Amino acid sequence: MIESFLTVARQVGVLALLMGVGYVCKRKRVLDESAVKGIVDLLLYIVAPCLIVTAFQRPFARADAEAALVTAAMAFAIQFAGWGISLAIRDKANLATQGVLRFAVVFSNAGFMGLPLDQALLGTDGVFYGSIYIAVFNLTSWTLGLAIMCGDLSCLEMKQLVRNPGLIGIALGLPLFLTSTTLPEPVHSAVASMGELNTPLAMIVIGYYLAQSRARRFTFAGCRMQVALAYFLRLAGVSIAVVPVLYVLCRRWPVPCVAMSIVTAAPVAAVTAMFAAKFGKDVESAASIVAGTTVVSIFTMPFIVGFSLWLFGV
């Protein structure tokens, strides 16, 4: 188990160093807001779909298809389990904040933190199964997630759901996998090269936004109990509830289980702040908990993911 912990700690350390590059770029004004927004668009609409398509560049195998279906079922179960756990957060005096905190518990930063770690620890298999989780994430965040944050489905936008880049990547990659179609070599190399940009660019973006947040946001000094509870539930509570269940029910598929454990242990999804701003909720709390859990996850993820690697024997 110690070896598993050290393996994860090394990989998380690499991610932390890459975040440090983004932090320095902000402090030294190497990057500005418009440049980072361009990088985010590049990540969402080009790099992430390329990474997903590359992960699906494998001959069709019945075992892989079965594992993919199991992974999708795991992903839905994790999202709904997180929703049930998030109901522990009660802030009737401020429903806008309550919705943000509950959303933060349910939805992890699977794309920017989870997928790079899936890639580093599990290779293309990790990206394959992590991409399936992201497809489910994109579906549930724009449906269940909006219901959690807004209190109803009045802010649901089907157009945004259909155009979601994660679903576009699955829509492009899945037919290639099902038909065992390999992209022509120049195209495959170009797509794979773009996909390899995901980890460094994602970490630089996170580091940049961390540099914008004030230090007090990373501490619990004066913070309300509901916020502290959201921190715990997002970074440990959901994993404590989910990982043992995965072991009991799904240990026939160890790699998908570890991939799901990784994304479950990830910090709060960056989309939390985006949704809060878009739909007029508590943006301050949303930005704070995204930044704060990202910092704290550098220390919590090695324990949770290392335990998962040891438990499933990967």
ABEGO torsion letter per residue (X at the ends): XAAAAAAAAAAAAAAAAAAAAAAAAAAAGABBAAAAAAAAAAAAAAAAAAAAAAAABBBBBAAAAAAAAAAAAAAAAAAAAAAAAAAABBBAABAAAAAAAAAAAABBBAAAAAAAAAAAAAEAAAAAAAAAAAAAAAAAAABAAAAAAAGBAAABBAAAAAABAAAAAAAAAAAAAAAGBBBBAAAAAAAAAAAAAAAAAAAAAAAAAAAABBAAAABABGBBAAAAAAAAAAAAAAAAAAAAAAAAAAAABAAAAAAAAAAAABBBBAAAAAAAAAAGBBAAAAAAAAAAAAAAAAAAAAAAAAAAAAAAGX
